[in-house]
Amino acid sequence: MPTPPTRRATRFGPVGVAALFLLGKLKWVLAGLKMMNVSTLLTMVLTIGAYATMWGWKFAVGFVLLLFVHELGHAIAMRRLGIPAGAPVFIPFVGAVIAMRGMPRNAWVEAVVGIGGPLLGTVGAVVCLAIGLATGHLFWFGLASTGFMLNLFNMIPVSPLDGGRIVGVVSRWLWVVGFAIGIAVFLVTFSPILALILILGIVQFGKTWKGKSHNPQYYDVPAIQRISMAAAYFGLIAFMALGMWYASQPLSALGGNRALMTTGLTLLFGLGRSVFTLVREPGRRW
C-alpha cells in the first residue's frame, strides 16, 4: 500500500512537514501571484528602493512584503465573496492601494473584506515573530513589531481605515469611539496624515451612517453576524496588541535611540500607509 504523503513527509523531520504545509497552501500563493501585474511589480520595486534609503534593503523588502500580505488578505476576501479585485499598487512613503471593482451587498460583506487585510497581515507578523524566536535575530522582531502596529492602527474604527469598514456591521456608534481614539492619537503624534483621515471620516460620516445609497437596508444583517464580527474584531485587536508588545521586548537591546527611531518610523509610515489603503467603489474612493 502506498505510504501516505504526511507519513513520507515526517521522514524528513520539520522540513518535510513544513514543505507539505506550504504545498497545501499553494493555492493562496498562486492567488497572490495572479493578482500581481507589471504595475504592481514596478511600484513594489520602486517602493522598496525608497524605503531602503532609510532602513536598508533587507528591512525595506520585509516591510513591503508585509504591505503586500495585508492587501492580499483584502483581495482573497473579495474574490471569495465574488467581488472582482484589482491589483495592488504601491506608493513610496505612503503604502499601497487596491481597487474593489464591485459593490458589497451589505455591511457584513464589507466587514469581511475589511477584516481580511488585518487578519492576513497579522499572520505575516506572526511568521516574522516565529522566525525571530527561532533565530534570535532582532531584525525579525523589529519586522514583526512593525507588522503588528501597521495592522493594529488600521483597526481604529474610523472610515476610511479598515476598522471603520468592519465595525459598521457591529454598531455604528463605534465610529464615535473611533473618532475619540483618532483624536487622542493625533494629540500624541500630531500626524497630518491622521488629521486627513479624521477629516475624510467626518465628511462621509453622515452618508455612511444612513447606509449606502444603493441599498437602504445595508446595515440590516442577522444578529449572529454582528456578534461573530464583533468577536473577530475585538479578539484580533487583543491578539495584535499582545503580539506587538511581545515582539518589542527584545528590541530593548537596540538601545534607547535606535529603539525609539524604529518605533517612530513604524508609526509614521503606518499612518501614511493607512490613508491609501482604501477599497474603491467603481469610479470613486470610499
Sequence and secondary structure as in RCSB ss.txt:
>XXXX:A:sequence
MPTPPTRRATRFGPVGVAALFLLGKLKWVLAGLKMMNVSTLLTMVLTIGAYATMWGWKFAVGFVLLLFVHELGHA
IAMRRLGIPAGAPVFIPFVGAVIAMRGMPRNAWVEAVVGIGGPLLGTVGAVVCLAIGLATGHLFWFGLASTGFML
NLFNMIPVSPLDGGRIVGVVSRWLWVVGFAIGIAVFLVTFSPILALILILGIVQFGKTWKGKSHNPQYYDVPAIQ
RISMAAAYFGLIAFMALGMWYASQPLSALGGNRALMTTGLTLLFGLGRSVFTLVREPGRRW
>XXXX:A:secstr
    HHHHHHTTHHHHHHHHHHHHTHHHHHHHHHT  HHHHHHHHHHHHHHHHHH HHHHHHHHHHHHHHHHHHH
HHHHHTT  B   EEETTTEEE  B S  SSHHHHHHHHHHHHHHHHHHHHHHHHHHHHH  HHHHHHHHHHHHH
HHHTTSS TTSHHHHHHTTT TTHHHHHHHHHHHHHHHH  HHHHHHHHHHHHTHHHHHH  TT TTTT   HHH
HHHHHHHHHHHHHHHHHHHHHHHGGGGGG HHHHHHHHHHHHHHHHHHHTT   EETTEE 
